[in-house]
Amino acid sequence: MAEISYPFSQSSKTGGTEIVSEVQWQAMANMWGGDRVDFRLTSESYASGALPFSAAVINGRTIEIQPGRAWVGGFYYQLTASASVTVEANPTDKARKDTLTLRADLAQGSVNLAVIKGQPSASPIAPLPRRVPGQQWEMVLYEIDVPAKDGSPQLSLRAPFDMPPAVGTPWNTRASADFLPMGSFLYDMDSNGGDTPYEAYRGRDGYMVTRHLGKSRTYTPGLANAVNVPTNGMIFKGRWRWIAPNVVYYSISISNTTTTNIRNRQDDPIGFALPQQANGDTGQILAGHMRNMEYRGGLANFIQLQALCWPGGGSTHASIFHQNSERVSEGMDALRVFPGRSTIFFSGTYETNIYNE
């Protein structure tokens, strides 16, 4: 029969079966979750010896593995007491890499510890686990460096561990995160509207929005260090979104539709407001341009601009600079005039300062 489904309380003429073979069980159980050690990482730090399947090299080439539990290829495994495996000797003049795995062997009908031997080489590569449904399925616990001339093996942990499951919240995601384990991802579904869905993470460094999932947010990129800004005739447009933890993408346009040339305040460059405070540890440079088609304010019709988020405590605005209008050798000048009938554009990414660095 082309259609097969399982497990049901009894078999049927339409393809349903009640008995599940090992191969069918493996196919079904693999849908429940990937291979991993049955230990949830929720602490900010761990000592290696405190983790399940912690291991050490004893008596030359013997590896002793401590108890642990794991899910491997759709089967559950428990090591209830310490066990040991032996790494083969390497008398050659080249190093070797092996892997220590948990191997689900359907022909044997069990999951067991196994060492996969690599090949000696000038640039050794650890053998990859075998993953053949219905035959052998392996999950790596350790990579083993086997030095030349029978040197003592060295272990490096490679096991995947369980982590808190992601959860959805209809609203109040920030407050909800305080009650979840460390390492949790949350999804604000914006079920009450008025915002945008987003993903967040509660980690060692604190709570952070990792990315917006819906439309970009809008904001007003007001001018900074500017005087005589017209009350009417200014068009401010700004869009932004979180694209990664502590990283924002933004785009702005500020149009001066009047004939007034806006001037800077004292010696400070004219700037524009950022959607989120910038990290000020190193200072950051943003790229933009100005369209000034009527050549107002003594400036050209199309001008490349750069904006500086100043080093220090973190900028809430970016100060604008442009190439000297008369001589390239003069370098860049502070933007002292925002001409009438002109528009400033900026877009890009920058690191924000949600951790108050």
C-alpha positions as CSV (number, residue, x, y, z in Angstrom):
1,M,0.0,0.0,0.0
2,A,1.3,3.4,-0.9
3,E,-0.1,5.1,2.2
4,I,1.3,4.0,5.6
5,S,0.6,5.7,8.9
6,Y,1.3,4.8,12.5
7,P,0.9,4.2,15.4
8,F,-2.8,3.6,15.9
9,S,-4.6,1.5,18.4
10,Q,-5.2,-1.1,15.7
11,S,-4.3,-1.7,12.1
12,S,-6.7,-0.7,9.3
13,K,-7.3,-1.5,5.7
14,T,-6.5,2.1,4.8
15,G,-2.8,1.9,5.8
16,G,-2.8,2.5,9.5
17,T,-0.7,0.2,11.6
18,E,-0.4,-0.4,15.4
19,I,3.0,-2.1,15.4
20,V,6.0,0.1,14.8
21,S,9.4,-1.3,13.7
22,E,12.7,0.1,14.9
23,V,13.2,1.9,11.6
24,Q,9.7,3.4,11.8
25,W,10.2,4.4,15.4
26,Q,13.5,6.2,14.5
27,A,11.9,8.0,11.6
28,M,9.0,9.2,13.9
29,A,11.1,9.9,16.9
30,N,13.6,12.1,15.0
31,M,10.8,14.6,14.4
32,W,10.6,15.2,18.1
33,G,14.0,16.9,18.3
34,G,17.6,16.6,17.3
35,D,20.4,14.8,18.9
36,R,21.5,16.4,22.2
37,V,22.6,15.7,25.8
38,D,19.7,15.6,28.1
39,F,20.9,18.6,30.2
40,R,19.5,22.1,29.8
41,L,22.0,24.9,29.7
42,T,20.4,27.6,31.9
43,S,23.4,28.9,34.0
44,E,25.7,31.7,33.1
45,S,28.8,29.5,33.4
46,Y,29.7,25.8,34.0
47,A,32.8,24.0,35.1
48,S,33.6,21.2,32.6
49,G,33.6,18.6,35.3
50,A,30.0,19.5,36.3
51,L,28.5,18.7,32.9
52,P,27.1,15.3,32.0
53,F,29.5,13.0,30.1
54,S,32.5,14.9,31.5
55,A,35.6,12.9,30.5
56,A,39.3,12.7,31.3
57,V,42.3,10.8,30.0
58,I,43.7,8.3,32.5
59,N,46.4,5.6,32.2
60,G,47.8,6.9,28.9
61,R,45.2,6.2,26.2
62,T,42.1,5.4,28.3
63,I,39.3,7.9,28.5
64,E,36.9,7.7,31.4
65,I,33.5,9.1,30.9
66,Q,31.1,10.1,33.7
67,P,27.4,9.4,33.7
68,G,24.9,11.3,31.5
69,R,21.8,11.0,29.4
70,A,21.2,11.8,25.8
71,W,18.9,11.6,22.8
72,V,20.6,10.0,19.8
73,G,19.0,9.2,16.4
74,G,15.6,8.9,18.0
75,F,16.6,6.7,20.9
76,Y,17.2,7.5,24.6
77,Y,20.5,6.7,26.2
78,Q,21.6,6.6,29.8
79,L,25.1,6.1,31.2
80,T,24.4,5.3,34.9
81,A,28.0,4.7,36.0
82,S,31.4,5.8,34.7
83,A,32.7,4.0,31.7
84,S,35.9,3.9,29.8
85,V,37.0,3.6,26.2
86,T,40.5,3.2,24.7
87,V,42.1,5.4,22.0
88,E,44.2,3.4,19.6
89,A,48.0,4.0,19.7
90,N,49.6,6.4,17.2
91,P,53.2,5.4,16.7
92,T,53.5,7.4,13.4
93,D,55.3,10.7,13.1
94,K,52.0,12.5,12.2
95,A,49.2,13.6,14.5
96,R,45.7,12.2,14.3
97,K,42.2,13.2,15.3
98,D,39.5,10.8,16.6
99,T,36.0,11.4,17.7
100,L,34.2,10.0,20.8
101,T,30.6,9.3,19.9
102,L,27.4,7.8,21.1
103,R,26.4,5.3,18.5
104,A,22.8,4.1,17.9
105,D,23.2,0.8,16.1
106,L,19.9,-0.7,15.0
107,A,21.4,-4.0,13.9
108,Q,22.9,-4.4,17.4
109,G,19.8,-2.9,19.0
110,S,21.5,-0.4,21.4
111,V,23.2,2.9,21.9
112,N,26.8,2.7,23.1
113,L,30.0,4.7,23.4
114,A,32.4,4.4,20.5
115,V,35.6,5.9,19.3
116,I,36.0,6.7,15.6
117,K,39.6,6.5,14.5
118,G,40.9,9.2,12.2
119,Q,43.9,9.2,9.8
120,P,47.4,10.5,10.7
121,S,48.1,13.6,8.7
122,A,50.2,16.8,8.7
123,S,46.8,18.5,9.0
124,P,44.5,15.9,10.6
125,I,40.7,16.1,10.4
126,A,38.4,14.6,12.9
127,P,36.1,11.9,11.3
128,L,32.5,13.0,11.0
129,P,29.7,11.0,12.7
130,R,27.8,8.5,10.6
131,R,24.1,9.2,10.3
132,V,22.3,6.5,8.3
133,P,18.7,5.9,9.3
134,G,18.0,2.2,10.0
135,Q,21.7,1.4,10.4
136,Q,24.1,3.5,12.5
137,W,23.5,7.0,13.8
138,E,26.2,8.8,15.8
139,M,26.4,11.9,18.0
140,V,29.8,13.3,18.8
141,L,30.7,13.9,22.4
142,Y,34.4,14.8,22.1
143,E,37.1,15.5,19.5
144,I,40.3,13.7,20.5
145,D,43.7,15.1,19.5
146,V,46.1,12.1,19.3
147,P,49.7,13.3,19.0
148,A,52.4,11.6,17.0
149,K,54.7,9.1,18.6
150,D,52.1,7.9,21.1
151,G,51.7,11.2,22.8
152,S,48.9,11.6,25.4
153,P,45.5,12.3,23.9
154,Q,43.7,15.6,24.5
155,L,39.9,16.0,24.7
156,S,37.8,18.9,23.4
157,L,34.1,18.9,24.2
158,R,31.8,18.9,21.1
159,A,28.5,17.6,22.5
160,P,25.3,19.5,21.7
161,F,23.2,20.3,24.8
162,D,19.6,21.0,25.4
163,M,18.4,24.6,25.8
164,P,15.2,26.3,27.0
165,P,12.5,26.2,24.3
166,A,11.4,29.3,22.6
167,V,8.1,30.7,23.8
168,G,5.5,33.2,22.4
169,T,3.9,36.0,24.4
170,P,0.9,38.1,23.3
171,W,2.3,41.2,24.9
172,N,4.5,42.3,27.9
173,T,7.4,40.4,26.5
174,R,10.1,42.3,28.4
175,A,8.5,41.7,31.8
176,S,7.8,38.0,30.9
177,A,11.4,37.4,30.2
178,D,12.3,37.9,33.9
179,F,10.5,34.7,34.8
180,L,12.1,32.5,32.1
181,P,15.4,30.5,32.3
182,M,18.7,32.0,31.2
183,G,19.1,31.3,27.5
184,S,15.5,31.6,26.5
185,F,14.2,33.1,23.2
186,L,10.9,34.9,23.3
187,Y,8.6,36.0,20.5
188,D,6.3,39.0,21.0
189,M,3.3,38.2,18.8
190,D,2.0,41.8,19.2
191,S,-1.5,40.3,19.8
192,N,-2.8,43.7,21.0
193,G,-1.5,45.5,17.9
194,G,0.1,48.9,17.7
195,D,3.7,47.6,17.6
196,T,5.5,45.0,15.5
197,P,6.3,41.3,16.2
198,Y,9.8,40.7,17.4
199,E,12.2,38.1,18.7
200,A,14.1,38.6,22.0
201,Y,16.7,36.8,24.1
202,R,17.4,36.5,27.8
203,G,21.1,35.9,28.1
204,R,24.1,36.4,30.3
205,D,24.4,40.1,29.2
206,G,20.7,40.7,29.9
207,Y,17.5,41.1,27.9
208,M,17.8,42.2,24.3
209,V,15.6,42.4,21.2
210,T,17.4,40.3,18.6
211,R,15.3,41.2,15.5
212,H,12.1,42.7,14.4
213,L,9.9,40.3,12.4
214,G,7.3,42.6,11.0
215,K,7.3,46.1,9.4
216,S,10.0,48.6,10.3
217,R,9.2,51.1,13.0
218,T,9.0,54.8,12.2
219,Y,10.5,57.7,14.1
220,T,11.2,61.4,13.6
221,P,14.9,62.1,12.9
222,G,14.9,65.6,14.3
223,L,17.8,68.0,13.7
224,A,20.5,68.6,16.3
225,N,22.7,71.7,16.8
226,A,20.5,73.7,14.4
227,V,19.0,77.1,14.7
228,N,16.3,79.0,12.8
229,V,14.6,75.7,11.8
230,P,11.4,76.6,10.1
231,T,8.2,75.7,12.0
232,N,6.6,74.7,8.7
233,G,8.0,73.2,5.6
234,M,10.2,70.5,7.2
235,I,9.6,66.9,6.3
236,F,11.2,64.3,8.7
237,K,11.0,60.6,7.7
238,G,12.7,57.8,9.6
239,R,12.5,54.1,9.7
240,W,14.4,51.6,11.8
241,R,14.4,48.0,12.9
242,W,16.5,45.7,15.1
243,I,18.4,43.3,12.7
244,A,20.6,41.6,15.3
245,P,21.3,41.8,19.1
246,N,22.3,45.4,19.8
247,V,22.4,46.3,16.0
248,V,20.0,48.6,14.2
249,Y,19.3,49.2,10.5
250,Y,17.9,52.7,9.9
251,S,17.1,55.0,7.0
252,I,16.2,58.7,7.1
253,S,15.3,61.6,4.9
254,I,15.0,65.2,6.1
255,S,13.7,67.7,3.6
256,N,13.9,71.5,3.9
257,T,11.2,72.5,1.5
258,T,11.5,76.2,2.5
259,T,13.9,78.8,1.1
260,T,15.5,79.2,4.5
261,N,19.1,78.1,4.9
262,I,19.2,76.4,8.4
263,R,22.4,77.3,10.3
264,N,24.4,75.4,12.9
265,R,24.7,76.4,16.5
266,Q,28.1,77.9,17.4
267,D,30.8,75.6,16.2
268,D,28.8,72.3,16.4
269,P,28.0,70.4,13.2
270,I,24.3,70.0,12.3
271,G,23.2,66.5,13.1
272,F,20.2,64.2,13.1
273,A,18.6,62.1,15.9
274,L,19.2,58.4,16.0
275,P,16.4,55.8,16.6
276,Q,18.5,54.3,19.4
277,Q,21.5,55.5,21.3
278,A,24.8,54.5,19.6
279,N,27.6,52.7,21.4
280,G,30.3,55.1,22.1
281,D,33.2,52.9,22.9
282,T,35.0,53.5,19.6
283,G,32.8,56.0,17.8
284,Q,31.0,55.1,14.6
285,I,30.7,56.5,11.1
286,L,27.5,56.7,9.1
287,A,27.1,57.3,5.3
288,G,24.7,59.6,3.5
289,H,24.3,62.4,0.9
290,M,22.6,65.7,0.3
291,R,20.6,66.7,-2.8
292,N,20.8,70.5,-3.3
293,M,19.6,70.9,-6.8
294,E,19.5,74.7,-6.6
295,Y,23.1,75.1,-5.4
296,R,21.9,77.0,-2.3
297,G,24.0,77.8,0.8
298,G,27.2,77.9,-1.2
299,L,27.2,74.0,-1.6
300,A,27.2,71.8,-4.6
301,N,24.1,70.1,-6.0
302,F,25.0,66.5,-4.9
303,I,27.2,66.1,-1.8
304,Q,28.6,63.0,-0.1
305,L,28.1,63.2,3.7
306,Q,29.5,61.3,6.7
307,A,28.1,61.4,10.2
308,L,30.0,60.7,13.3
309,C,28.6,59.1,16.4
310,W,31.0,60.5,18.9
311,P,33.2,58.3,21.2
312,G,32.3,58.6,24.8
313,G,29.1,57.9,26.7
314,G,27.0,57.1,23.6
315,S,25.5,59.5,21.0
316,T,21.8,60.1,20.7
317,H,22.5,62.0,17.4
318,A,25.0,61.8,14.6
319,S,27.1,64.9,13.6
320,I,27.3,65.6,9.9
321,F,30.4,66.4,7.9
322,H,31.1,67.0,4.2
323,Q,34.1,67.4,1.9
324,N,35.5,71.0,1.8
325,S,33.7,72.8,-1.0
326,E,36.9,74.5,-2.3
327,R,39.9,72.2,-1.9
328,V,40.2,68.4,-1.4
329,S,43.4,69.0,0.6
330,E,41.3,70.7,3.3
331,G,39.5,67.5,4.1
332,M,36.1,67.4,5.7
333,D,34.2,70.3,7.2
334,A,31.4,70.3,9.7
335,L,28.0,70.8,8.1
336,R,27.2,74.5,9.0
337,V,24.3,75.0,6.7
338,F,21.3,73.0,5.6
339,P,20.2,74.8,2.5
340,G,16.6,75.5,1.6
341,R,15.1,73.3,-1.1
342,S,17.5,70.4,-0.2
343,T,17.2,67.0,1.3
344,I,19.6,64.9,3.5
345,F,19.6,61.1,3.3
346,F,21.3,58.6,5.5
347,S,20.9,54.8,5.9
348,G,22.9,51.9,7.2
349,T,23.6,49.9,10.4
350,Y,25.3,50.7,13.7
351,E,25.8,49.2,17.1
352,T,23.5,50.5,19.8
353,N,24.2,51.0,23.5
354,I,21.5,48.9,25.2
355,Y,24.1,47.6,27.7
356,N,25.3,51.2,28.7
357,E,28.9,50.4,27.8
